């Protein structure tokens, strides 16, 4: 039996390949699978994803459409995963929006705003201590 981390990496790689090469759902958008976490008994795989919205589509709308498309493809993905990894029982796939990227973007915008405020503030005169 493989170590859980190695199996998670293999599942992530195979699912990413299957999503990009085999799925033909227009609702998917530009999806990236970011992580897979297996339960202790390896019966459930939590699959995290991010998606870039298409032009003129709101991020929340694209996220919902992508999640539904991935859920529709769960049976196919699970079957192919079991075949390619030679598993007797492939894990149940559950998809979740990865919030890490959004949080990182929020932090980056806060840092940018702070830097702008710092540059807009007049320079404080240096005190001569001599």
C-alpha positions, -999 to +999 in steps of 0.1 A: +000+000+000+013+035-009+019+063+015-011+087+016+009+117+003+021+098-027-013+085-035-028+120-032-002+133-056-010+105-081-047+111-078-042+149-083-021+143-114-045+118-129-076+139-122-059+170-136-050+151-168-085+136-171-102+170-166-081+188-191-079+161-218-111+140-215-139+163-203-157+183-229-181+203-207-183+240-217-193+249-182-158+239-168-141+271-177-103+273-171-101+250-141-070+240-122-070+212-096-049+224-067-049+197-041-063+163-031-068+151+004-077+115+011-096+104+042-079+079+065-095+049+050-089+063+015-126+061+007-132+098+001-110+122-018-115+159-013-105+176-045-098+214-044-100+235-075-097+271-087-111+286-119-106+317-140-138+332-152-145+335-189-148+371-203-180+387-192-188+361-165-188+368-128-164+348-107-191+334-084-212+323-114-182+306-130-173+289-097-208+275-094-209+263-131-175+247-128-185+229-095-217+215-112-197+204-142-172+186-120-200+169-100-216+157-133-183+141-143-177+124-110-188+090-121-165+091-152-136+105-133-139+079-105-141+050-130-111+062-149-091+068-117-098+033-105-087+018-139-055+038-142-044+033-105-055-003-105-076+002-074-103-022-064-123+006-050-117+042-062-123+069-037-155+089-037-147+123-052-159+155-035-151+189-051-145+221-032-136+256-043-100+264-031-102+296-011-064+300-007-060+318-040-087+343-032-073+349+002-038+355-013-053+380-038-070+398-009-037+400+010-018+412-021-044+440-027-041+451+010-003+452+007-006+472-025-030+497-008-007+501+022+022+508+000+003+535-019-007+551+014+029+550+026+041+566-006+014+593-005+023+603+031+047+632+033+082+622+045+088+629+081+118+652+088+148+635+102+158+646+137+193+658+142+205+640+173+239+658+175 
